[in-house]
Amino acid sequence: MNPPPRTSTDWRLVWVLVLAGFAIASLVGKAPPALPAIRAELDIDLRAAGWFVSLVNLMTALGGTLMALAADRVGHRRLAMTGLLAGALASALGAMVHSPTALFLSRAVEGLGFLAVAVSMPPLVLRLSTASDARQAMALWGAYLPGGAGLMALASAGLLPTVGWRGVWWVSAAVLVVMACVLFHSRAGRDANALPRSGRSLGRDMLDAAGSRGALAIGACFGCYAGSWFALIGFLPTLQVERLGFDPATAAAITAGVIVVNVTGSITAGWLLHQGWRRFTILAGTAVIMALTAAGVFLDLLPPVLRLAMAFLFSAVASAIPGALFAAVPVHAPRPALVGATTGILMQGSNVGSLLGPPIVAALVSAGGWPWALCFTTPTLAGAVLAAWVLHRTEQRLDRSRQ
């Protein structure tokens, strides 16, 4: 039995869930600024560093939809709590290891924790929102990754010179423990705010979700965006040190600022959707700007200051894509009970892109230099435009069927 619709949005609890997303995203944001220090201490080459940056996304790439459907059965609140604590434990263990293999294993566990929280929260956000506020609430949730990763990157830049990358890992673990306590004492996902557990066939739900053309377009578009964003941001500190001549501390601080400004795009996308802008306009326009600014960063045509300005612009507009796509989830879910599964498809696409982008760019840069990174970002962002067009056409058909 479905819970009754809400008559008002509980924005306080929505923010609790968004902050939980910020906390789990610290696992993503801590890595890029610390990468030069980790490579120096553990003797990791550039290709292995690319896999390390993207490894937190491995489990989501393999099983995002399955984890989302598991949340429908074990409970979204319970799975989110488990994810926060698993991420904290893995981060703490990572701070104590002394071999690349052990650090990579801890990173994989962090990926599981990240996935558990990322797929559990959107259905709870929708449960706390009225129908009229759902788009804004979901666009706000879309800021969790750039917001949390950016704040953690900014903290990392300040902490690295004094406590090193291991201290940053301990800080991330502490943040996750604190957020788990906050979520435990809140009413999010509890009593009237809880979602009913699914009693349907797992296989049928997976087939229904995977058969949604809109859901697949959302996942493909998000994957193309994420692959390009993580490829540029993940290696921005390395590019600054090796190509622009900056010291690691300065490079980490600049990268943190680039990640922080990423939050603006998601919030702007929510506002634009509320003003009546078409989703396709937001998605395609953002992808084009990302492609042009990525060229400004990777090509040796501009002076260092302008190349960094291109990186800031790239990041500032980029999160309009996740903001617009998260708001599309309830529109394209085959039925309301499959919002979580549709979110899982989105996360799975996102993390396939995040997993593959950095290693591919690392291989291209190793083979031909930094300009070769465009051999990945340009066609990938063209793919984002194509997926956005498919999504747009699907929404047009849905609108006609409803009329």
N, C-alpha and C positions, 0 to 999 in steps of 0.2 A: 504493500500500500504506500502510495506516494505521500509525503508530508504536505500539509496545506501551504498555498503560496503566501509569501510574506506581504505585509501591508506597508512596511517601512524597512529601509536598509540599515543594518547595524554596522555603521562605518567603523566603529571602534574595534569590533572583532575582525572586520575585513582587514584593518591595518595590522592586527596581531598576526594574521595569516601572511600578509605581505612581508612583514618583518621576519617571520620564520623563513620565507623565501630568501630574503636578504641574507640571513644567517647561513643557509645552506649554500648560497652562491659564493660565500667566502672561500669555499673549497676551489672554486674556479679562479677567483681573482688573486689568490695568493701566489699562484704559480708563475705567471709571466715575469713580474719584477724580480723574483728570486731565481729565475732560470740561469742567468750568468753565474751566480754564486754556486748553485747546485752543480752546474757543469764543471766548474773549476775544482770543487772539492771531490766529486765522485768520478771525474774524468769521463763525462758523457759526451759523445759527439753530437753534431747538429741533427743528424737523422734520428738518433735515439731521443734527443730533446724534443723533437716534434711529436713523437709518440707519447712522451711524458706529459706534454701540455694537453694532449687530447685524450689521455687514458681515462680521465674521470668520466668521459662520455661513452666509454666502451659498453658498459652494461645497459645504458639506455638505448644505444644503437642496436643492441641485440634483443632487448626485451621490454621496450617501453610500453607497448600495448598490453603485454601480458602482466606487467606490474600494475598498470592502471586497472585491469580487470580484477587482479588480486585485491586491490584496495576496495573494490565494490563488495568483496566477500569477507575480508578480515576487518574492515572498518577503516575509513580514511584517516580519522584522528589517530588510531592506534598505529597505522603504518607510518604516518608522518613523525610521530614520536620515535618510532624505531629508527627511521632514517636519520633524524637529528643525532641520536645517540651513537649510531653506527659511524656516522661521519666524524663525530668527536673522537671516538676510540681510534679510528684509522688515522686521523690527523696526529693524535698523541703518539701512536706507534711510529708513524713516519718521522716524527721529530727525534726518535731514539735510534733509528737504524743507521748502518754505516756501509751498506752495499746498494748499488743501483737496483738489483733484483728485488730486495726487500722494500725499497722505496716505491718501486713500480707496483708491487703487490698491494701495499697500503693505499696507493692511489686508485687501484681498481676497486677496493672496498669503499673508498670515498665516493666513487662513481655510483655504487649501489645505494648509498645513503642519499646522495643527491637525487637519484631517480625516484626513490621512495617518497621524498618530500615533494618533488616537482609534479608528480602525477596525482598526489593526494589532495593538494590544495585547491585547484580550480573548481571541482565540484562543491567544496565547502564554501568557497567564495560566492558561487552562484546561489547556494542555499541561504546565505546571509543577505542576498540582494533582491530587490524587487525587479520585476521585468523591465521597468523603465530605466533602472540604474545598472542593469547587467553589463551593458557594453562598457560603461565607464569603469565599473569594478574590475572587469576582466582586463581592460587596458592597463589599469593600475597594477594588477597582478603581473602583467607583462613587463613591468619595470623591475621585477625582483632580481633578474639575472644581471642586467647592467648596473642596477643600484647596489646590490650586495657585492658583486665582483669589483665594482669600481671603488667602493669604500674600503674593501679589504686590500685592494692594490695600493690605495693611498696610504693606508696604515702600514703596509709592507714597506713602502718607500721610506717611511720615517723610522721603521723598526730595524730594517736590514743593517744599517751601519752600526747599531749598538748590540742587537741580540742575534743577528744573523738569520739565515733562513729557518733554522730549527726553532728559534724563538717565535717566528711568524707562524709556524705550524702549531705551536702551543697556544698562541693567541686564538687561532681559528678554532681549536678544540674547545677552549673556554667559552667562546662566543656561542658555539652550538649547544653546550651544556646549559648555559644561561637561558637560551631560547627554548630549549626543551622544558625547562622549569616553568617559564612563562606560559607556554602552550598548555602544559599540564594543569595549571591553575586557572586557565581561562574556560569559558563556556563554548568555545569554538568546537563544533563537531559533537557536542554533548546535548542530551535532552532534546528540546525542540529544534536545536540547530543540527541535529544528527541526520544522516542520510540512511535510508533503509538498506540493509544488506541484500545483495542479489541472490535469488534462488534459481536463476536461469542457468541454462547450459553454458559453460565457459566457451565451448567450441562454437556454439551458435552466435554468442556475443562477438567473438573474434571475427567470424565471417561477416556479420552484419556491419561491424565497424570498418573492416578492411574493404567491404564492397561499396562504401560511400565515396563517390567521385570527389565530392567536396573535401572530405577528410583527407584523402590521398593528395589532393592538390595543396592543401594546407601543409601537410608533412613535407612535400617536395619543395615548396617555396621556402619553408623554414630551413630545410636542409641546405639549400643553395645560399641563403643568407648567412647561416651559421658557419658554413665552411669558409666563406670569404672573410667574415669578421674575425674568427679565431685565427685564421692564417695570418692576417695582418697584425692583430693585437698580440698574438703569441710571440711573434718574432720582432716586434717593434723595439724592445730593449736591445736585442742582439744587433739589429740594423743600426741603432744609434751608436752602440759601442764600436762595432766593426767598420761601419761605413762613414758615420758622421763624426767619429772621434770623441764622443762623450764618455765620461766616466760612468761606471755602473750605477752609482747612487743617483746621479742626475738622470740617467736613462730610466731608472725605476720610477723616479718622481714624475717625469713627463708621461710615462706610460700610465701611471695611476690617474693622472689628470685626464688623459685620453679616454680611459675606461669610465671615469666618473661622468663625463659629459654625455655618455651614451644613454643615460636615463632620460634625457630630454625628449628623445624621439618617441618613446612609448607613450609618454604623457601627452605629447602633441598629437599623436595618432588618435588617442581617445577623444580629445577635444575636436579634432577634425571630423571624426565619424559622427559625433554628437551634432556637429554643425551641418551634416548632410553630405559630406564629401564621399565620393565613391571609394570603396576599398581598393579597387584596381588602380585608381589614380595615385593613392598613397603608396601602394606596393611598388608599382612600376617606376614612379618618380624617384622613390628612395633607392631602388636598385641602380638606376642610371647614375645618380649622384655618387653612390658608392663606387661604381666602376671608374668614373672619372677621377675621383679623389684617390683611389687606390693607385691609379697610374701616376698621379702626382707624387705619391710616396715612394713607389718602387723604382721609377725611372730616374736617372741621374741628370735631370734637366733643370731642377730648381735648387736654389740655395737651401741650406739646412733649415732655416727658420720657416720658409714657405713649405718645405716638405712636411715639417711637423704641423704647420697650420692645416695642410691637407689631411693629416691623420686626425686632427681634432674635428674637422668638418665631417670626415668619413664616419667617425664614431657618433657624433652628435645627432646625425640624421638616421643612422642605421637602425636603431631600435624602434623606429616607426613600423618596421616590418613585423617584429613580434607583437607589438601593441595592436596592430590591425588584425593579425592572425589569431591571437588569443580571443579577441572579441568575435571572431568568426566561428569559434568552436561550438557554442550553443546553436548557431544557425545551421551548421552542417552535421551535427550529430544525428544519426539515423532516428533516434528517439531520445527523449530527455534522460533516460537511464544510462545512455551511452556517452554522456558528456565526458566522463572519465576516460573511457576507451578512446574517444576522439582526441582528447588531450594526449593520451599515450602515443597515438599515431604522430601527432605534432612533435612530441618530445623525441620519438624514435627518428623521425626525419631530421630534426635539429641535431641530434647527436651523431647520426651517420655523417652529416656534414662536418661537425666539429671534430669527429674522430679522423676523417680522411684529409681534411684541409691542411692542417699543419704538417703532417708527414709528406704529403705531395709537394707542398711548397718548399719544404726543406730539401727534398730531392732535386727540385727544379733549380733552387738557388745554389745548391752544391755543384750542380752540373754547369750552370751558365751565368751565375751572378743574380743579384737582386731583381733586375728587370724581368727575368724569366718567371717571376711569381705571377706576372700578369697572364701567363699562359693558363693559369688556374682561375684567377679571380674574374677575368673578363667573361669567359664562356659560362662560368658558374652563375654569375649575376644575370647574364642573358637567360639562363634557365629559370631564374627566379621570376623574371618578367613573363616567360611563357607559362609557368605554373600559376601566376597571378591571373593571367588571361583565362585559363581553364576554370579557375575559381570564380571569376567574374561571370563567365557564361553559365556556370552551374547555379550561381545565385539568381541570375535572370530567370532561369527555368523554374527555380523554387518560387520566385515571386509570382510568376504567371500561374503556377499550379495553385497557389494560395488564393489568388484573385478569382 
